[in-house]
């Protein structure tokens, strides 16, 4: 029979439906209001989603994150690690609620050059006085930021593991700056028994005695940087001792366009390939962009193009490439141009088909030792199209020997296919950390690029591809050896 809108049965059914809907709504509300954990606070606005760590393996995170604080990464992988760790996203159970892992995340951020972001996170983190890892990260971040008062307050409040070398060194510094010279001397003596830091060992006695220290400033640790500042030493002159953690305290070059090109050329030319060149490229990026915008002639377009791409300034790099016309470009050969074009195609986010086709042509002509072959493999990982004929040629290309664990690469592919962004990132970074400062071999880089692209981390995949596509820097010419002295004549 039909129910009347006013029928008791109809009313009961409606009440039942509304009650169920209300219960479901309440359930949803409760599930979305989970309390923040130690990974929820962002160190920076990264653009990555708040569910980054959804379904990620806690064990893989526990294994990989300490590597990121201790092992060198190539510049592009360091940028990727910093972006991932800076993201505010709730971590899996057993990681996000573990103070040791919270401290590991913060220490890794500091080691990767994000001390300011780590400080912002730790300023909002409770329980620093109860965990040495969290407290160490907070102290270092504040020392690098120049907030010695806050760093010393963290050291004073710590109630666990206060007797290790790091805390003794910091406490001696804090006591000295507070005028407690006798206590500081005693603490310094205890610190020296725990393990010696040669630079700390020469700077701290100078602070205690008031005498001038032997040697200059030192930027290897937050404590040494704070000591150098307290002693009034020239921090800028100690740039060679800076680590990625402390490099940000160095002043950028002055924006003088008249002298910029010569200064930047010398700055970039003298930088060692890898992290040093990347840091130099980022420091020089504003001036390079200004020179290009002013249409100034470039004395070494290849060097400035490499710097712009390394710094991630694709717009400036495209403008520089547009000026590189003619049959002969100083320091840049045909193959280098093809590699630069491939890096530009990868970095721009547009089609890579034309650049890939050129690499396949050069790789086929140059043989197995041609840099175009591994470069083509890396670029194709972004999904470029190949003709049937080119696919047959490409299939015979060499991309170097894989050094990564086969099991880890299989897991990387599986995480990408399942859309587990955070787990794919962790696996990629684990491979990169094991590979060292030069980055993974082209074969492994291509697997990482393809997996991250599939997982939805396309911008990161392209940045990692760019690094793998840049031509090797020219080898500096060896200075001419002096003519041998004539042998003395026998009398």
RONU-567507 format. One record per atom (N, C-alpha, C): residue in three letters; x, y, z. Coordinates in pm, whole numbers, plus 50000, padded with zeros to 5 digits. Example, Ala and Ser with C-alpha at 12.3 -4.5 7.8 and 13.67 -1.06 7.14 Angstrom:
! RONU-567507
ALA513194943150780ALA512304955050780ALA513204967050780SER512854977550708SER513674989450714SER512905000350787
END
This chain:
! RONU-567507
UNK500834988150000UNK500005000050000UNK500865012350000UNK500345023649954UNK501095036149948UNK501105042650085UNK502235049150119UNK502345056050248UNK501945070450231UNK501125075150323UNK500815089450329UNK501975096650394UNK502275109050349UNK503355116750412UNK503175118150561UNK501895117150607UNK501635118750751UNK501505105250820UNK501695094350748UNK501565080950804UNK502605078750913UNK502305072251026UNK503295069351132UNK504475061351079UNK504155051750986UNK505255043650932UNK506205052150849UNK505645061350770UNK506485070250689UNK507325079150778UNK506725084050885UNK507435092750978UNK508575085151045UNK508295072851084UNK509335064751150UNK510485061851055UNK510125059050928UNK511175056350829UNK512045068750807UNK511385080450799UNK512145092750777UNK513065095650893UNK512555093651016UNK513375095951135UNK514585086651135UNK514325073851094UNK515415063951089UNK516495068150990UNK516065072750870UNK517015077050769UNK517825089150818UNK517145098850879UNK517825110750928UNK518815107451039UNK518395097951126UNK519305093951234UNK520555087451179UNK520365078751078UNK521535072051017UNK522455082250949UNK521825091750878UNK522615102050809UNK523385110450910UNK522695113651023UNK523365121451126UNK524535114051186UNK524345100951208UNK525435092851263UNK526625092451167UNK526295091051035UNK527375090850935UNK528115104150932UNK527345115150939UNK527965128450936UNK528885130351056UNK528375125351176UNK529175126651296UNK530465118551284UNK530335106351222UNK531495097651202UNK532545104451115UNK532055110851004UNK532965117750912UNK533655129250982UNK532875136851061UNK533445148251130UNK534555143951225UNK534305132751298UNK535295127951393UNK536555123451320UNK536395116451205UNK537545110951133UNK538415121851071UNK537845133651045UNK538645144150982UNK539265153651086UNK539005151251215UNK539535160051318UNK540615153151400UNK541385144451335UNK542485137751404UNK543475148251453UNK544005146551573UNK544925156651627UNK546205157351544UNK546815169051537UNK548065170251461UNK549175162051525UNK550095157351443UNK551245149951496UNK552515157851468UNK553665151551486UNK554935158551471UNK555315161451327UNK554545156351232UNK554785159151090UNK553705168451033UNK552725172251113UNK551585179951062UNK551925194551038UNK552835200151118UNK553195214251101UNK554125215950981UNK553795224650887UNK554655226450768UNK555865235150800UNK556985231850738UNK558165240450746UNK558145250850636UNK557345248350531UNK557225257550418UNK555975253650341UNK555515262750257UNK554385259750168UNK554945252650045UNK554765239550039UNK555385231649932UNK554435228449817UNK553135229949840UNK552175226249735UNK551845211549732UNK552515203449816UNK552195189249821UNK550985187149912UNK550225176449890UNK548955174749961UNK549125170750108UNK548095173350186UNK548095169850327UNK548005155050353UNK547675147150251UNK547645132650269UNK548895126250206UNK549995133750202UNK551225128950139UNK551635115250189UNK551495112950321UNK551985100550381UNK550915089750391UNK549815091550324UNK548745081650331UNK549245067950283UNK549045057950367UNK549395043950337UNK550895041650321UNK551725051350359UNK553175049350350UNK553635039550457UNK554675032150427UNK555215022350521UNK555995029450632UNK555595027750759UNK556365033850869UNK557815028850872UNK558005015950842UNK559355010450844UNK560265016850741UNK559735019450622UNK560545025950519UNK560885040350558UNK559955047150623UNK560235060850669UNK561315060650778UNK561205050950870UNK562205049950978UNK563595047050924UNK563645039350816UNK564935035950758UNK565535047650679UNK564705054950608UNK565205064850512UNK565475078450572UNK564625083450659UNK564775097250707UNK566115099850776UNK566645090550857UNK567985093150914UNK569065094650807UNK568925087650694UNK569905089050584UNK569935103350532UNK568775109850528UNK568685123150469UNK569385133550555UNK569555130550684UNK570285139650772UNK571775136950771UNK572155124850729UNK573555120650743UNK574315119150612UNK573615116350502UNK574295113350376UNK574115124750276UNK575155127450196UNK575015138050095UNK574115133649980UNK573335142949929UNK572485140649814UNK572925149949702UNK572605146449578UNK572835155749469UNK571915167849488UNK572225179249428UNK571425191249452UNK569925189449424UNK569565183149314UNK568135181649282UNK567445172249380UNK568125161549421UNK567515152549518UNK567445159149656UNK568415167749689UNK568335175249815UNK567125184549813UNK566885191249701UNK565695199749688UNK564415191549707UNK564405179749645UNK563235171049655UNK563015166549799UNK564095162449867UNK563985158150006UNK563475169550094UNK563995181550071UNK563575193150150UNK562095195850128UNK561625194950006UNK560215197449975UNK559315187150042UNK559725174550038UNK558925163950098UNK558845165650249UNK560005167850313UNK560035168750459UNK559415181650510UNK559415192050430UNK558835204850473UNK557315204750468UNK556735195050399UNK555285194450384UNK554615191050517UNK553575198450548UNK552775195250667UNK551765184650633UNK551995172450678UNK551105161150647UNK551215150950758UNK550085146250804UNK550065136450913UNK550745123550869UNK551685118850950UNK552465106950918UNK551765094450971UNK552195082550926UNK551585070250975UNK551795068451125UNK550935060551188UNK551085057451329UNK552455050951351UNK553085054651462UNK554405049451489UNK555515058251435UNK555175067951353UNK556145077551300UNK555765091651345UNK554555095751313UNK554125109351346UNK554015111951494UNK553815101351574UNK553685103151718UNK554975099451793UNK556065097351720UNK557325093451780UNK558265105551786UNK558605110351907UNK559475122151917UNK560825120251848UNK561365108051848UNK562645105751780UNK562505108351630UNK561385104051571UNK561175106351428UNK560895121051400UNK560195127651493UNK559995142051477UNK561315149451479UNK562225145251568UNK563545151151572UNK564355147951448UNK564215135751399UNK564925131751277UNK564465139951159UNK563165142151148UNK562645150551039UNK563255164551047UNK563255170451168UNK563765184051183UNK565265184851157UNK566025175051204UNK567475175051181UNK567775173451032UNK566985165250964UNK567175163750819UNK566875176850747UNK565825183750788UNK565515196650727UNK566665206550746UNK567245206650865UNK568365215650892UNK569555211950804UNK569865198950797UNK571005194350716UNK570805197650569UNK569555198550525UNK569245201350386UNK569125216450358UNK569385224650460UNK569375239150438UNK568075245950475UNK567185239050546UNK565895244950581UNK565825247250732UNK566875253650788UNK566885256150932UNK565755265550973UNK565465275450889UNK564405284950922UNK563055277950931UNK562795268850836UNK561535261450840UNK561485252050958UNK562605245550989UNK562635236651105UNK562375244551233UNK562915256651241UNK562665265051359UNK561185268251372UNK560535271451261UNK559095274451267UNK558305262451318UNK558675250551273UNK557995238451318UNK558235236251467UNK559485237151508UNK559845233851646UNK559365244351745UNK559195256751700UNK558635267051787UNK557205263751828UNK556545255151749UNK555165251251778UNK555075236851829UNK556215230851861UNK556235216851902UNK556415215652053UNK555485208952121UNK555635207152266UNK556605195752297UNK557085195252421UNK557885183952467UNK559345184452429UNK559875196152389UNK561295196952354UNK562185193452472UNK561705196252594UNK562525193752712UNK562625178952747UNK561835170652680UNK561785156452715UNK562445147352613UNK562915152752501UNK563515144452398UNK564735151352340UNK565885144452346UNK567145150652304UNK567185153452154UNK566575144752073UNK566605146851928UNK565825159351889UNK564605160951944UNK563825172951917UNK564555185351969UNK565125184252089UNK565805195752148UNK567045199452067UNK567815189552020UNK569005192551940UNK568625199851813UNK567575195151747UNK567125201851625UNK566705216251655UNK565995218251767UNK565565231751802UNK566765240751833UNK567745235251906UNK568925243251941UNK569705247151816UNK569975237651727UNK570725240651605UNK569985250751518UNK568685248851503UNK567905258051419UNK567975272251474UNK567915273651605UNK567965287051665UNK569355293051658UNK570405284751674UNK571775289951662UNK572025295051521UNK571575287551421UNK571765291751282UNK570975304451252UNK569815305651319UNK568985317751300UNK569525329651378UNK570545327451461UNK571105338351540UNK570385340751671UNK569475331851709UNK568725333451834UNK569395325051942UNK570535329851991UNK571295322352091UNK570545321052223UNK569745331252258UNK568985330652384UNK568035318752383UNK567335316952272UNK566375305852263UNK567105292452263UNK568245291552193UNK569005279152191UNK569465275452331UNK569935285152407UNK570395282452542UNK569225278852634UNK568075284752612UNK566895281152691UNK566495266652666UNK566595262252541UNK566295248252508UNK567275239052581UNK568575242752579UNK569585234552646UNK569345233952796UNK568985245252857UNK568745245653002UNK567545237253041UNK566515237052956UNK565265230152991UNK565335215052969UNK566285210352889UNK566345196052855UNK566545187652981UNK565725177252994UNK565785168553113UNK566265154553081UNK566595151752953UNK567005138252914UNK568295138952833UNK569205129452859UNK570445128052780UNK571235141052773UNK571385147652887UNK572075160652890UNK573595159352887UNK574115147152908UNK575545145552925UNK576325142152799UNK575675142452683UNK576385139152559UNK577205151252512UNK578135148552418UNK579065158752374UNK578395171252322UNK577325169852244UNK576665181552184UNK576185190852293UNK575515185352395UNK574925193852498UNK575995200052587UNK577075192752612UNK578165198652689UNK578795210352614UNK579005208852482UNK579575219752404UNK578665231952403UNK577365229452385UNK576425240752382UNK576315247152519UNK576275238952625UNK576125244452759UNK577355252852797UNK578545248452756UNK579745256452784UNK579635270152716UNK579175270252592UNK578995282852521UNK577985291752594UNK576875285952634UNK575815293652699UNK576295299152834UNK577035291152909UNK577575295853038UNK578565307153016UNK579395306052913UNK580385316552886UNK579695329652849UNK578685329052766UNK578025341452725UNK577215347552840UNK576915339152942UNK576205344253059UNK577185349253166UNK578485348853136UNK579485353653232UNK579885343553335UNK579455331053321UNK579795320453417UNK581075313353370UNK582175320453377UNK583415315653315UNK583935302853379UNK583915301953511UNK584435290053578UNK583615277753541UNK582305279253546UNK581435267953510UNK581625264153364UNK581775274153279UNK581965271553136UNK583265264053111UNK584325267653185UNK585605260753168UNK585485246053207UNK584815243453316UNK584615229653361UNK583795221753259UNK582725227853209UNK581875221053110UNK582645218652980UNK583455228352942UNK584285226852822UNK585245215052837UNK585855213852955UNK586775202552979UNK586045189252966UNK584835188553019UNK584035176253008UNK583675173452862UNK583355184152788UNK582995182552646UNK584155176952567UNK585365181452597UNK586535176752525UNK586795161852550UNK586375156952664UNK586535142652693UNK585545134052616UNK584455140152567UNK583415132752495UNK583725131252346UNK584735138152299UNK585025138152155UNK585365152252111UNK586375153452026UNK586895166651995UNK586445171651859UNK586055184251856UNK585805191851734UNK586925202151729UNK587845200851633UNK589045209151632UNK588715224051626UNK587675227751551UNK587335242051539UNK586695247151668UNK585835239151728UNK585255242851858UNK586375244151961UNK587345234951954UNK588425234652052UNK589325246852045UNK589385253751931UNK590185266051923UNK589335278651945UNK588025277851916UNK587175289551932UNK586715291452077UNK586355280552143UNK585795281752278UNK586815287252379UNK588095282752377UNK589055288752470UNK589235303752448UNK589105308352324UNK589215322652297UNK588065330252364UNK586875324452363UNK585745330852429UNK585945330952580UNK586515320252632UNK586715319352777UNK587805328952826UNK588855330452745UNK590005338552788UNK589935353052744UNK589155355652640UNK589115369052585UNK590235371852487UNK591075361752461UNK592185363452366UNK591675361252224UNK592425366352128UNK592055364251987UNK592255349651951UNK591295343751879UNK591425329651843UNK592445327751732UNK593025315951728UNK593865312551613UNK592935308251500UNK593195313051380UNK592335309551268UNK591085318251264UNK590285315851159UNK589105324151138UNK587815317751185UNK586725323151137UNK585395318151171UNK585195304151116UNK584175297251168UNK583865283751121UNK582355282051118UNK581855276151008UNK580405274750988UNK579975260150978UNK580785250951030UNK580435236751012UNK579265232351099UNK579055238951212UNK577925235651299UNK577285248551348UNK576085247151403UNK575425258851459UNK576195264651576UNK576775255851660UNK577535260851775UNK578775268551729UNK579495263151633UNK580695270151584UNK580335283451518UNK579205283851449UNK578755296351388UNK578435306651498UNK577755301951604UNK577425311051714UNK578685316051782UNK579675307351802UNK580945311451861UNK581645321851773UNK581645319351643UNK582285328651549UNK581635342351556UNK580315342551564UNK579615355451575UNK579955362351706UNK579945354551815UNK580215360251948UNK581615366151956UNK582575359851884UNK583945364551884UNK584185375851784UNK583145379451707UNK583265390351611UNK584095386851489UNK584165373951453UNK584975369751340UNK584235372151209UNK584955372851100UNK584375375450968UNK583735362550916UNK582425361650930UNK581695349650889UNK581735347950738UNK581655359050665UNK581635358150519UNK582935352250464UNK584035354850534UNK585325349750488UNK585445334650511UNK584515328950587UNK584565314650619UNK583625306550532UNK583275311750416UNK582295305050331UNK582715290850293UNK584025288450285UNK584495275150247UNK584155264650353UNK583905268850476UNK583565259350582UNK582065257250597UNK581265264450518UNK579815263350531UNK579315249850482UNK578325244750548UNK577625232650506UNK576265236750450UNK575525227450386UNK574185231150342UNK573335236850455UNK573575232450579UNK572785237350692UNK573055251950721UNK574315256350706UNK574685270150743UNK574925279350625UNK574845274050503UNK575165282350386UNK574225294350374UNK573025293350427UNK572065304250416UNK572445316650495UNK573415315550587UNK573795327450665UNK574745336550587UNK575255331550475UNK576175339650395UNK575395350150316UNK575955362050304UNK575275372850234UNK575295370350084UNK574195373650013UNK574185372349867UNK575095382749804UNK575515380449680UNK576365390349613UNK575615403449591UNK576335414349591UNK575715427649570UNK575155428649429UNK574005435349418UNK573325436349288UNK573895447849206UNK575105446249161UNK575755456449077UNK575895450448937UNK575005454448846UNK575005448348713UNK576295451048637UNK576925462348665UNK578135465548591UNK579235455248617UNK579335451048744UNK580385441348779UNK579845427248790UNK578535425648772UNK577905412748800UNK578425401548712UNK578535404348582UNK578885393348492UNK580275387848523UNK581235396648542UNK582595391948572UNK582635384748706UNK581915390148806UNK581915384048939UNK581235370448935UNK580065369748868UNK579345357148861UNK580115346748781UNK580765351248675UNK581535341948594UNK582625335448679UNK583345343848753UNK584425338648838UNK583855329748949UNK582725333949006UNK582065326749115UNK581645312749067UNK580985312148953UNK580495299448901UNK581625290848847UNK582595297248782UNK583695289848721UNK584515282648827UNK584645288848943UNK585485283049048UNK584745272849132UNK583415272249119UNK582635262949202UNK582825248549154UNK582965239449249UNK583075225349215UNK581725220149167UNK581715210649073UNK580445204849027UNK579675198749144UNK578365199349135UNK577535193549240UNK576985204049333UNK577065201549464UNK576435210349562UNK577025224349560UNK578345225549542UNK578965238749541UNK578465247049422UNK578405240649304UNK577915248049187UNK576445251649204UNK575655242549261UNK574235245249281UNK574035257149374UNK574835257749482UNK574725269049574UNK575155282049505UNK576225281249426UNK576665293149353UNK575615297549251UNK574985287849185UNK573965291049085UNK572765297849149UNK572355293149266UNK571215299349334UNK571565313449379UNK572775315149429UNK573195328449474UNK573275338249357UNK573715333249243UNK573885342049126UNK572605343749045UNK571585335549072UNK570375335348989UNK569735349148971UNK569545357249077UNK568905370349055UNK569695379348960UNK571025379248973UNK571845387748887UNK571865382548743UNK571885369448727UNK571845363848591UNK570525367648525UNK569435366348599UNK568125370148545UNK568095384848508UNK568695393248593UNK568715407648566UNK569545410748441UNK570675403948426UNK571505406048307UNK570765402148180UNK570065390848186UNK569325386148069UNK568175395648038UNK567485400248142UNK566365409548121UNK566845422748062UNK568075426648098UNK568645439048044UNK569285437147907UNK569195424947856UNK569745421547724UNK571255424047717UNK571935421547829UNK573395423347830UNK574045411647758UNK575105414147683UNK575805403247616UNK576445393847720UNK576415380847693UNK576945371047787UNK578265365447734UNK579295366547816UNK580615361947772UNK580725346747771UNK579945340047857UNK580005325347865UNK578565320147875UNK577825320147765UNK576405316547771UNK576175302347821UNK577085293047790UNK576915279347836UNK576955278247987UNK577865285548049UNK577985285248195UNK576755291348260UNK576295302848207UNK575125309348265UNK573845301248239UNK573765294348125UNK572615285748096UNK572575274248195UNK573725268048220UNK573785257148317UNK573355262048456UNK573835274148492UNK573495279548624UNK571995282148636UNK571395287948533UNK569955290848538UNK569135278048549UNK569525267748474UNK568805254948482UNK569005248348618UNK570215249148670UNK570485243348801UNK569675250348909UNK569515263548896UNK568745271248994UNK567235269848973UNK566815263148867UNK565385261248841UNK564715273048774UNK565495282348720UNK564935294148653UNK564815291048503UNK563745284048467UNK563565279548329UNK563365291448236UNK562655301748280UNK562395313348195UNK563705320048153UNK564595322248249UNK565885328348217UNK566715319148129UNK566655306148159UNK567405296348078UNK566915296447934UNK565615297547913UNK565085297947778UNK565555310547704UNK565605321647777UNK566065334147716UNK567545333147677UNK568345327047763UNK569775325247731UNK569935316147610UNK569165305347609UNK569255296047495UNK568855302947365UNK567895312047373UNK567465319247254UNK568555328047196UNK569505332247279UNK570605340547232UNK571755332247174UNK571715319147198UNK572815310547154UNK572575305947011UNK572915314646918UNK572725311846776UNK574065312346705UNK574075307446584UNK575325307546508UNK575955293746505UNK576955292446423UNK577585279446406UNK578525275946520UNK579145285546580UNK580125282846685UNK579785290846810UNK579525283846920UNK579235290147048UNK580385286347142UNK581085296247198UNK582255293047281UNK581925283247393UNK582665272247397UNK582535262647505UNK581335253547496UNK580545254347390UNK579325246247377UNK579325239347242UNK579365226047243UNK579335218447119UNK577935214247081UNK577815207346970UNK576505202746920UNK575805193847020UNK576575184647078UNK575995175347174UNK575545182547301UNK576345192247346UNK575955200047464UNK574655207547440UNK574515213347320UNK573265220347289UNK572075211047295UNK572235198947244UNK571125189247247UNK570775185647391UNK571785184347475UNK571515181047616UNK570865192847688UNK571315205047658UNK570665216847716UNK569205217647670UNK568965214947542UNK567585215347490UNK566715204847557UNK567295193247584UNK566555182747653UNK566215187047795UNK567185193247864UNK566935197948000UNK565865208948001UNK565915217847902UNK564885228347892UNK563515222347867UNK563445212247781UNK562165205847753UNK561605199247878UNK562485192647953UNK562035186148076UNK561595196548179UNK562375207148195UNK562075216948297UNK560865225548268UNK560555227448140UNK559455236448103UNK558085230148123UNK558035217048129UNK556745210248142UNK556025208248011UNK556655212047899UNK556035210247768UNK556405196947706UNK556215196147576UNK556505183847504UNK558015181447501UNK558385168947518UNK559805165147511UNK560125157647382UNK559145156447292UNK559305147947174UNK560455152247084UNK560535165147053UNK561575169946962UNK562965168047021UNK563115171647150UNK564415170047215UNK564795155247224UNK563815146647249UNK564085132347258UNK564515126747123UNK563865131247019UNK564215126746884UNK565665130346851UNK566085142346892UNK567455146746866UNK568465138246945UNK568135135147069UNK569035126947150UNK569175112947093UNK568075107347043UNK568135094046983UNK569035094146859UNK568915104846780UNK569765106046662UNK571245106746700UNK571565115446798UNK572955116746842UNK573455104146909UNK572585097646985UNK572985085347052UNK573285074246954UNK572495073446848UNK572725063246746UNK574025065746672UNK574315078446644UNK575545081746571UNK576785080546659UNK576625083646789UNK577785083946877UNK578155070646939UNK577265060946935UNK577585047946990UNK577355047147140UNK577765035847199UNK577445032747338UNK578055042647437UNK579165049147400UNK579815058447492UNK579295072647480UNK578345074847394UNK577795088247376UNK576935092147496UNK577145104047555UNK576285108647665UNK574825110047623UNK574565110647492UNK573185112047446UNK572365099647477UNK572995087947487UNK572225075647512UNK571615075447652UNK572395076947760UNK571755077347892UNK570825089347908UNK571165100647843UNK570275112347851UNK568925109347787UNK568935102247675UNK567675098647609UNK566835089647699UNK567475080547771UNK566745071647861UNK566085079647974UNK566815089248030UNK566255097648136UNK565095106048084UNK565265112147967UNK564205120647913UNK562975112547876UNK563175100647821UNK562035092447781UNK561205088047901UNK561835087948021UNK561095084048142UNK559955093548172UNK559995105648114UNK558885115048130UNK557745112248034UNK557935102447946UNK556835098247860UNK556865103747720UNK558015108047671UNK558095113147534UNK557775102447432UNK557235106747317UNK556845097347212UNK558015094647119UNK558135082147077UNK559165077946982UNK558505070946864UNK559055073246745UNK558545066246627UNK558925051446637UNK558255042846560UNK558615028646563UNK560095026346533UNK560635033746439UNK562055032146404UNK562945036546520UNK562595047846583UNK563395052746695UNK563295043446815UNK562135036946834UNK562015027646946UNK562975015946929UNK563145011346807UNK564085000446782UNK565515004946809UNK565835017146772UNK567175022546799UNK567385024546949UNK566385030547013UNK566445033647156UNK566635020947238UNK566045009947196UNK566104997447273UNK567534992547293UNK568444996847208UNK569834992547221UNK570715002247297UNK570145012847354UNK570935022947422UNK571445018147558UNK572605023447597UNK573205020847727UNK572875032347821UNK572505028747946UNK572205039148044UNK573025037348171UNK574115030148161UNK574935027948279UNK574405016548363UNK575225012148455UNK574865000948541UNK574015005648657UNK572934998448684UNK572095001548800UNK572824997148926UNK572825005949026UNK573445002649154UNK572415001549266UNK571155004149233UNK570095003849334UNK569614989649358UNK569044987349475UNK568444974549507UNK567274971849413UNK567284960049350UNK566194956449260UNK564864956049335UNK564894950949459UNK563664950249539UNK563114964149568UNK564034973549595UNK563594987149625UNK562974993749502UNK563544991049385UNK562984996649262UNK561624990749230UNK561444977949259UNK560134971649239UNK559094978049332UNK559484980349457UNK558584986949552UNK558265001249507UNK559255007949450UNK559045021449399UNK557995021349288UNK558105012049196UNK557105010949089UNK555725008049145UNK555664999249245UNK554374995549305UNK553745007349378UNK554565015149451UNK554045026849522UNK553515037049423UNK554215038749312UNK553765048249209UNK552445043849149UNK552335030949118UNK551105025749058UNK549915027249152UNK550165025949282UNK549085026949381UNK548805041349423UNK549615050849375UNK549425064849412UNK549895068349551UNK550785060149607UNK551325063049742UNK552485072949727UNK552155085749719UNK553145096049689UNK554295096049790UNK553965096349918UNK555005097150019UNK555935085150017UNK555365073350001UNK556205061449998UNK557085061249874UNK556545065649760UNK557365066549639UNK558515076249660UNK558225087449726UNK559265097349753UNK560345091649844UNK559935084649949UNK560895078850043UNK561785068649974UNK561215060149891UNK562005050149820UNK562975056649722UNK562525066949651UNK563395074049558UNK564555080549634UNK564275086649748UNK565305093349825UNK566255083349890UNK565765071649923UNK566645061149977UNK567665056949872UNK567205055049749UNK568115051549640UNK569135062749618UNK568655075149622UNK569535086649599UNK570575088049710UNK570155086049835UNK571095087149946UNK572185076649937UNK571825064749896UNK572825054149881UNK573765057149764UNK573295064549664UNK574115067549546UNK575155078349575UNK574895087149672UNK575875097349707UNK575635110749639UNK576605119649654UNK576445133449610UNK576315135049460UNK576805125449382UNK576705126449236UNK575315122549187UNK574515116449271UNK573185112249229UNK573195098349169UNK572025092349151UNK571935078849096UNK572425078148952UNK572845066248911UNK573195063848771UNK571975066548683UNK572225069148555UNK571125072648464UNK570035061948463UNK570425049248470UNK569425038448469UNK568495039548588UNK569055042048708UNK568235043248828UNK567475056548830UNK568115067148782UNK567415080148777UNK566185079148687UNK566315072248574UNK565175070848483UNK564025063548551UNK564335052948628UNK563275045848700UNK562605055048802UNK563395063048871UNK562845072348970UNK561975082848903UNK562465088748794UNK561705099048722UNK560365093448674UNK560395081648613UNK559165075648563UNK558185072848677UNK558695067648790UNK557815064148902UNK557195076648965UNK557995086848988UNK557455098949050UNK556455105848957UNK556735105548828UNK555805111348732UNK554465104048737UNK554535090848748UNK553305082848753UNK552575084848885UNK553325087048994UNK552705088549126UNK552025101949144UNK552205111249050UNK551605124449061UNK552555135049112UNK553865131749119UNK554875141449161UNK555645146149037UNK554905151148940UNK555475154248809UNK556515165348814UNK556255175848892UNK557215186948899UNK558555182048954UNK558505173349052UNK559735167949110UNK560425158749011UNK559645150648939UNK560225141748839UNK560975149748733UNK560395160848691UNK561025169048587UNK562315175448639UNK562305180148764UNK563505186348819UNK564645176148831UNK564325163948868UNK565345153448877UNK565845149648739UNK564965150048640UNK565385147248502UNK566335158148452UNK566025170848482UNK566885181848438UNK568315179748487UNK568455176348615UNK569785174348671UNK570545163448596UNK569835152848558UNK570475141848489UNK570755144548342UNK570185155148288UNK570335158148146UNK571415168548118UNK571775176548215UNK572755187048191UNK574085181048148UNK574715186948046UNK576015181548002UNK577065183148111UNK578035174248109UNK579115175148206UNK579855188348189UNK580215194848299UNK580935207648286UNK582295205448221UNK582755215448147UNK584065213948083UNK585165212448186UNK586135204248155UNK587255202048245UNK588175214248238UNK588505220248352UNK589385232048349UNK590725228548286UNK591235237848207UNK592525235348144UNK593635235048249UNK594525225748235UNK595635224648328UNK596645235848299UNK597175241848405UNK598175252348380UNK599405246448313UNK599945254248224UNK601135249348152UNK602275246948250UNK602875235448238UNK603975232148328UNK605195240348292UNK605915243948394UNK607115251948371UNK608165243748298UNK608945250548214UNK609995243548139UNK611025238248238UNK611485225948217UNK612465220348310UNK613755228448311UNK614305229848428UNK615545237348440UNK616685229348374UNK617575236248303UNK618695228948243UNK619605222848348UNK620075211148319UNK620985204548413UNK622275212448426UNK622765213448546UNK624025221248565UNK625175214548489UNK625995222748433UNK627135217548358UNK628195212248453UNK628735201348413UNK629805195548493UNK631095203448474UNK631785206048578UNK633035213448570UNK634185203848540
END
